[in-house]
Amino acid sequence: SLSKKNSGETKDCFEKVNRGIFAFNQGLDNAVFEPLAKGYRKLPVPIRRGTSNVLDNLSTLITIPNNLLQGEVKKAGQNTIRFAVNTTLGILGIFDPASGLGFAVLEKEDYGQTLGTWGIGEGCYLVLPILGPSTVRDTIGMVGSTVGGGDPWYNVTVKNDTQYFTDFDYYGTRTTSGIDFRAKNIESFDSLEKNSIDLYASVKSLYLQDRNKKISNSKSSVETQDDSDWEEIDT
């Protein structure tokens, strides 16, 4: 359950700085990520679908330990089987045979959500360069997952010098993930921007509502969003 700290309005302690970083991110998006996303959308559908599947499969590596930390042993087992099946039979996750075998896609979990379920308040709202909306709690969870070894994909690519993967494999997938989500939501972001008197405030509200929804495992939609990622703004 959500702590009482999560029930009130999240303080925007660094609003002036946040707005500056938000403006920087918007400029970077307009100059780099939106054009890349439009180019990405011109790729054949099977390639885009396969890329999304691979990225979703990798994200399961973060979800599994957080399932366990939240006491969701059954979900951790199901996600482990999904990952094993899709990585092998699905050729590194390009295909999704696990769903055909009855192992449905479950909600993504991360360390920020786990901290929330443990009753830790979100702290002040933050906007991170390039990465976008966050909170003190979510940022600590994200940094802790890499520095603390909670991200297996980071461990085998960046943290440890393995003969199979390089740093580029990690940062490449992170960049591709951002482009993939941006390509899926070009029209939605355009609509949000056109219909928002204050785009900064609208994005902040959507992010915070969605994070609280995920922590409480609520199935209700948040304004214009669907039930998967905060980034996947429903068209």
C-alpha positions as CSV (number, residue, x, y, z in Angstrom):
1,S,0.0,0.0,0.0
2,L,1.0,3.6,-0.5
3,S,2.5,5.4,2.4
4,K,0.8,8.6,3.6
5,K,3.7,10.5,2.2
6,N,2.6,9.5,-1.3
7,S,-1.0,10.7,-0.8
8,G,-0.2,14.4,-0.8
9,E,1.1,16.7,-3.5
10,T,4.8,16.1,-4.3
11,K,6.9,19.2,-3.7
12,D,8.7,20.7,-6.6
13,C,11.6,21.9,-4.5
14,F,13.8,22.7,-7.5
15,E,11.2,24.0,-9.9
16,K,13.4,26.8,-11.4
17,V,16.2,24.3,-12.1
18,N,13.8,21.6,-13.2
19,R,12.2,24.0,-15.7
20,G,15.6,24.8,-17.1
21,I,16.5,21.2,-17.6
22,F,13.0,20.5,-19.0
23,A,13.5,23.2,-21.6
24,F,16.9,21.7,-22.4
25,N,15.3,18.3,-22.8
26,Q,12.6,19.7,-25.1
27,G,15.3,21.3,-27.3
28,L,17.2,18.1,-27.5
29,D,14.1,16.2,-28.3
30,N,13.2,18.6,-31.1
31,A,16.7,18.6,-32.5
32,V,17.6,14.9,-32.1
33,F,15.1,12.4,-30.7
34,E,12.0,13.4,-32.7
35,P,13.8,13.3,-36.0
36,L,15.4,10.0,-35.1
37,A,12.0,8.7,-34.1
38,K,10.4,9.7,-37.4
39,G,13.2,7.9,-39.2
40,Y,12.7,4.9,-37.0
41,R,9.0,4.7,-37.9
42,K,9.9,4.3,-41.5
43,L,11.5,0.9,-40.7
44,P,9.4,-2.2,-41.6
45,V,6.9,-3.1,-38.9
46,P,8.5,-6.5,-38.2
47,I,11.8,-4.8,-37.4
48,R,10.3,-2.3,-35.1
49,R,8.2,-4.9,-33.4
50,G,11.2,-7.2,-32.9
51,T,13.3,-4.3,-31.5
52,S,10.5,-3.5,-29.0
53,N,10.3,-7.2,-28.0
54,V,14.1,-7.4,-27.4
55,L,14.0,-4.2,-25.2
56,D,10.9,-5.5,-23.3
57,N,12.7,-8.8,-22.7
58,L,15.8,-7.0,-21.3
59,S,13.6,-4.9,-19.0
60,T,12.4,-8.2,-17.4
61,L,15.9,-8.4,-15.8
62,I,15.0,-5.4,-13.6
63,T,11.4,-6.6,-13.0
64,I,12.3,-10.0,-11.6
65,P,14.4,-8.9,-8.6
66,N,11.9,-6.2,-7.8
67,N,9.1,-8.8,-7.9
68,L,11.1,-10.7,-5.2
69,L,11.8,-7.6,-3.1
70,Q,8.0,-6.8,-3.2
71,G,7.2,-10.4,-2.1
72,E,5.7,-11.3,-5.5
73,V,7.3,-14.7,-5.8
74,K,4.8,-16.1,-8.3
75,K,5.2,-13.1,-10.6
76,A,9.0,-13.4,-10.3
77,G,8.8,-17.1,-11.3
78,Q,6.5,-16.3,-14.3
79,N,8.8,-13.5,-15.4
80,T,11.8,-15.7,-15.1
81,I,10.2,-18.3,-17.3
82,R,9.2,-15.6,-19.8
83,F,12.7,-14.3,-20.0
84,A,14.2,-17.8,-20.4
85,V,11.8,-18.9,-23.1
86,N,11.9,-15.6,-25.1
87,T,15.7,-15.4,-24.8
88,T,16.2,-18.9,-26.2
89,L,13.2,-20.0,-28.3
90,G,12.4,-16.3,-29.1
91,I,16.0,-15.6,-30.3
92,L,17.1,-13.1,-27.7
93,G,13.6,-11.8,-27.3
94,I,12.9,-10.9,-30.9
95,F,9.8,-13.1,-30.7
96,D,7.5,-13.7,-27.8
97,P,6.7,-17.5,-27.7
98,A,6.2,-17.3,-23.9
99,S,2.9,-15.5,-24.4
100,G,1.8,-18.3,-26.6
101,L,2.6,-20.8,-23.9
102,G,0.4,-18.9,-21.4
103,F,3.0,-16.7,-19.7
104,A,1.3,-13.3,-20.1
105,V,3.2,-10.0,-20.0
106,L,3.1,-8.7,-16.5
107,E,3.6,-5.1,-15.2
108,K,7.1,-3.8,-15.2
109,E,8.7,-3.2,-11.8
110,D,11.7,-1.1,-10.8
111,Y,13.6,-0.2,-7.7
112,G,11.8,3.2,-7.3
113,Q,8.5,1.3,-7.2
114,T,9.9,-1.1,-4.7
115,L,11.0,1.7,-2.4
116,G,7.5,3.1,-2.8
117,T,5.8,-0.1,-1.7
118,W,8.1,-0.2,1.3
119,G,6.5,3.1,2.4
120,I,9.3,5.5,1.4
121,G,8.0,8.8,0.1
122,E,8.9,10.1,-3.3
123,G,10.7,13.2,-2.0
124,C,11.0,16.2,-4.3
125,Y,10.2,16.1,-8.0
126,L,13.2,16.1,-10.3
127,V,13.8,16.5,-14.0
128,L,16.9,14.7,-15.1
129,P,19.0,15.7,-18.2
130,I,18.0,13.6,-21.1
131,L,16.3,11.0,-18.8
132,G,13.4,13.3,-18.0
133,P,10.8,13.2,-15.1
134,S,11.8,11.6,-11.8
135,T,11.7,12.0,-8.1
136,V,14.4,11.8,-5.4
137,R,13.1,8.3,-4.6
138,D,13.1,7.1,-8.2
139,T,16.5,8.6,-8.9
140,I,18.0,6.8,-5.8
141,G,16.3,3.6,-7.0
142,M,17.8,4.0,-10.5
143,V,21.3,4.9,-9.3
144,G,21.2,2.1,-6.7
145,S,20.2,-0.5,-9.3
146,T,23.4,0.2,-11.3
147,V,25.9,1.0,-8.6
148,G,24.5,-1.7,-6.3
149,G,24.5,-4.4,-8.9
150,G,20.7,-4.7,-9.2
151,D,20.7,-4.4,-13.0
152,P,22.1,-7.6,-14.6
153,W,22.3,-6.1,-18.1
154,Y,24.4,-3.2,-16.8
155,N,26.5,-5.7,-14.9
156,V,27.5,-7.7,-17.9
157,T,28.0,-4.8,-20.2
158,V,29.4,-1.8,-18.4
159,K,30.2,-2.8,-14.8
160,N,32.2,-6.0,-15.7
161,D,34.6,-6.6,-18.5
162,T,33.1,-9.6,-20.2
163,Q,34.1,-11.0,-23.5
164,Y,30.6,-11.2,-24.8
165,F,29.3,-7.6,-24.4
166,T,30.7,-4.1,-24.4
167,D,29.6,-0.7,-22.9
168,F,28.0,0.1,-26.3
169,D,25.6,-2.8,-25.9
170,Y,24.1,-1.2,-22.8
171,Y,24.0,2.4,-23.9
172,G,22.9,1.4,-27.3
173,T,19.9,-0.4,-25.9
174,R,19.1,2.5,-23.6
175,T,19.2,4.9,-26.5
176,T,17.2,2.6,-28.8
177,S,14.6,2.2,-26.0
178,G,14.1,6.0,-25.9
179,I,13.8,6.3,-29.7
180,D,11.4,3.3,-29.8
181,F,9.1,4.9,-27.2
182,R,9.3,8.3,-28.9
183,A,8.4,6.8,-32.2
184,K,5.3,5.2,-30.7
185,N,4.1,8.4,-29.3
186,I,4.9,11.2,-31.8
187,E,1.2,12.2,-32.3
188,S,0.5,11.9,-28.6
189,F,3.3,14.2,-27.5
190,D,2.3,16.7,-30.2
191,S,-1.3,16.6,-28.9
192,L,-0.1,17.0,-25.3
193,E,2.0,19.9,-26.2
194,K,-0.7,21.7,-28.2
195,N,-3.4,21.2,-25.5
196,S,-1.2,22.1,-22.5
197,I,-1.2,25.7,-21.1
198,D,1.9,24.7,-19.1
199,L,3.6,21.6,-20.7
200,Y,6.0,21.3,-17.8
201,A,3.2,21.1,-15.3
202,S,1.2,18.6,-17.4
203,V,4.2,16.2,-17.8
204,K,4.9,16.5,-14.1
205,S,1.3,15.6,-13.2
206,L,1.2,12.7,-15.6
207,Y,4.4,11.2,-14.3
208,L,3.6,11.5,-10.6
209,Q,0.1,10.1,-11.0
210,D,1.4,7.2,-13.0
211,R,4.1,6.4,-10.6
212,N,1.6,6.3,-7.7
213,K,-0.6,4.1,-9.8
214,K,2.2,1.6,-10.5
215,I,3.2,1.5,-6.8
216,S,-0.3,0.7,-5.7
217,N,-0.7,-1.7,-8.7
218,S,-3.8,0.1,-9.7
219,K,-5.4,-0.8,-13.1
220,S,-7.0,2.5,-13.6
221,S,-5.8,4.8,-16.4
222,V,-4.1,8.1,-15.7
223,E,-5.7,10.8,-17.9
224,T,-4.3,10.2,-21.4
225,Q,-2.1,7.3,-20.4
226,D,-2.6,3.6,-20.9
227,D,-1.8,0.8,-18.4
228,S,1.8,0.0,-19.4
229,D,4.6,2.7,-19.3
230,W,4.2,6.3,-18.3
231,E,6.0,7.0,-21.6
232,E,3.4,5.0,-23.6
233,I,0.9,7.9,-23.8
234,D,-2.3,6.5,-25.3
235,T,-3.3,7.9,-28.7
